[in-house]
Amino acid sequence: MDQLVNLVSQKAGISQDQARMAVNAVLDFLKQKLPAPVAAEVDSLLQGGTPDLSKGLGGLFGH
C-alpha cells in the first residue's frame, strides 16, 4: 500500500498523510462495491500477498 500512497502523493502533489487518506477512501469504496471474495483479494494484494482473482472472478468468466 505504501507504493500506492507514494504514487498518489507524487502525482497529486499532496502530502503522504493526505494521499493515505485518499487511498483508504477509494479502497473502502471499492471494497463495498466488489464481491466479498474480490475485496478480500484486494486486501491481500495491498498487504504484499499475491491475489488469486479466480476466486472472485470465476463466475464472471464462466469458471
Backbone as CSV, one residue per row, in Angstrom:
resi,resn,N_x,N_y,N_z,CA_x,CA_y,CA_z,C_x,C_y,C_z
1,MET,0.824,-1.185,0.000,0.000,0.000,0.000,0.867,1.247,0.000
2,ASP,2.047,1.136,0.582,2.937,2.292,0.630,3.302,2.773,-0.772
3,GLN,3.458,1.832,-1.706,3.780,2.222,-3.081,2.652,3.039,-3.685
4,LEU,1.432,2.617,-3.434,0.276,3.334,-3.956,0.164,4.714,-3.325
5,VAL,0.384,4.795,-2.022,0.339,6.078,-1.321,1.409,7.007,-1.894
6,ASN,2.615,6.488,-2.095,3.690,7.304,-2.663,3.335,7.805,-4.056
7,LEU,2.771,6.935,-4.872,2.392,7.315,-6.223,1.342,8.422,-6.202
8,VAL,0.318,8.256,-5.386,-0.735,9.268,-5.288,-0.156,10.581,-4.770
9,SER,0.704,10.502,-3.780,1.331,11.697,-3.228,2.108,12.452,-4.301
10,GLN,2.891,11.726,-5.072,3.704,12.351,-6.122,2.845,12.911,-7.249
11,LYS,1.916,12.113,-7.734,1.105,12.520,-8.889,0.168,13.682,-8.545
12,ALA,-0.371,13.674,-7.333,-1.329,14.712,-6.944,-0.654,15.904,-6.275
13,GLY,0.620,15.757,-5.931,1.325,16.843,-5.266,0.791,17.123,-3.872
14,ILE,0.454,16.046,-3.158,-0.079,16.182,-1.802,0.819,15.431,-0.825
15,SER,0.615,15.679,0.454,1.434,15.026,1.475,1.130,13.534,1.540
16,GLN,2.030,12.787,2.165,1.840,11.351,2.370,0.559,11.088,3.174
17,ASP,0.320,11.894,4.201,-0.882,11.701,5.026,-2.154,11.930,4.218
18,GLN,-2.160,12.967,3.391,-3.326,13.227,2.550,-3.512,12.105,1.533
19,ALA,-2.427,11.649,0.966,-2.506,10.562,-0.011,-3.017,9.286,0.642
20,ARG,-2.555,8.988,1.848,-3.016,7.791,2.558,-4.523,7.869,2.812
21,MET,-5.013,9.038,3.198,-6.457,9.203,3.427,-7.222,9.002,2.121
22,ALA,-6.705,9.543,1.027,-7.371,9.402,-0.266,-7.392,7.940,-0.715
23,VAL,-6.266,7.274,-0.591,-6.179,5.866,-0.986,-7.131,5.023,-0.145
24,ASN,-7.142,5.250,1.158,-8.044,4.490,2.029,-9.504,4.730,1.669
25,ALA,-9.860,5.968,1.344,-11.243,6.276,0.962,-11.635,5.535,-0.306
26,VAL,-10.751,5.532,-1.299,-11.047,4.844,-2.561,-11.132,3.337,-2.338
27,LEU,-10.195,2.788,-1.577,-10.206,1.349,-1.325,-11.444,0.918,-0.551
28,ASP,-11.831,1.693,0.442,-13.051,1.371,1.196,-14.265,1.375,0.272
29,PHE,-14.332,2.359,-0.620,-15.434,2.439,-1.574,-15.451,1.212,-2.480
30,LEU,-14.279,0.884,-3.038,-14.207,-0.272,-3.938,-14.580,-1.564,-3.234
31,LYS,-14.082,-1.738,-2.022,-14.370,-2.984,-1.297,-15.855,-3.124,-0.982
32,GLN,-16.558,-2.008,-0.830,-18.008,-2.068,-0.598,-18.742,-2.485,-1.868
33,LYS,-18.193,-2.121,-3.011,-18.857,-2.383,-4.289,-18.483,-3.730,-4.903
34,LEU,-17.312,-4.256,-4.543,-16.851,-5.519,-5.116,-17.444,-6.712,-4.382
35,PRO,-17.546,-7.852,-5.048,-17.948,-9.073,-4.351,-16.940,-9.363,-3.227
36,ALA,-17.409,-9.932,-2.130,-16.565,-10.169,-0.950,-15.261,-10.898,-1.266
37,PRO,-15.286,-11.952,-2.088,-14.013,-12.640,-2.367,-12.996,-11.742,-3.081
38,VAL,-13.471,-10.886,-3.964,-12.569,-9.984,-4.678,-12.044,-8.922,-3.724
39,ALA,-12.901,-8.398,-2.865,-12.480,-7.402,-1.878,-11.393,-7.983,-0.975
40,ALA,-11.536,-9.230,-0.600,-10.521,-9.880,0.241,-9.196,-10.000,-0.510
41,GLU,-9.251,-10.256,-1.799,-8.040,-10.353,-2.601,-7.366,-8.986,-2.744
42,VAL,-8.150,-7.920,-2.801,-7.583,-6.570,-2.829,-6.792,-6.332,-1.551
43,ASP,-7.368,-6.699,-0.403,-6.655,-6.575,0.868,-5.359,-7.378,0.851
44,SER,-5.417,-8.581,0.332,-4.228,-9.437,0.266,-3.142,-8.794,-0.584
45,LEU,-3.524,-8.267,-1.712,-2.570,-7.608,-2.602,-1.912,-6.415,-1.913
46,LEU,-2.691,-5.621,-1.216,-2.159,-4.421,-0.560,-1.259,-4.763,0.620
47,GLN,-1.415,-5.964,1.157,-0.561,-6.384,2.268,0.659,-7.151,1.773
48,GLY,0.873,-7.131,0.465,2.060,-7.764,-0.095,1.862,-9.178,-0.560
49,GLY,0.655,-9.672,-0.481,0.378,-11.036,-0.922,0.175,-11.097,-2.420
50,THR,-0.037,-12.286,-2.902,-0.330,-12.499,-4.310,-1.785,-12.911,-4.409
51,PRO,-2.600,-12.063,-5.006,-4.028,-12.375,-5.065,-4.343,-13.506,-6.034
52,ASP,-5.385,-14.254,-5.718,-5.905,-15.290,-6.609,-7.280,-14.815,-7.052
53,LEU,-7.311,-13.987,-8.075,-8.560,-13.375,-8.506,-9.539,-14.378,-9.105
54,SER,-9.092,-15.577,-9.396,-10.017,-16.559,-9.930,-11.116,-16.884,-8.928
55,LYS,-10.836,-16.704,-7.628,-11.847,-16.966,-6.597,-13.045,-16.047,-6.776
56,GLY,-12.790,-14.778,-6.981,-13.880,-13.817,-7.077,-14.359,-13.572,-8.484
57,LEU,-13.520,-13.815,-9.469,-13.873,-13.517,-10.832,-14.305,-14.740,-11.623
58,GLY,-14.181,-15.905,-11.042,-14.523,-17.129,-11.758,-15.915,-17.113,-12.348
59,GLY,-16.861,-16.620,-11.615,-18.227,-16.559,-12.099,-18.400,-15.626,-13.271
60,LEU,-17.565,-14.629,-13.351,-17.669,-13.676,-14.454,-17.192,-14.261,-15.785
61,PHE,-16.311,-15.260,-15.693,-15.733,-15.841,-16.887,-16.188,-17.264,-17.134
62,GLY,-17.220,-17.680,-16.444,-17.787,-18.985,-16.677,-17.054,-20.141,-16.033
63,HIS,-16.202,-19.890,-15.051,-15.468,-20.973,-14.364,-16.170,-21.365,-13.095
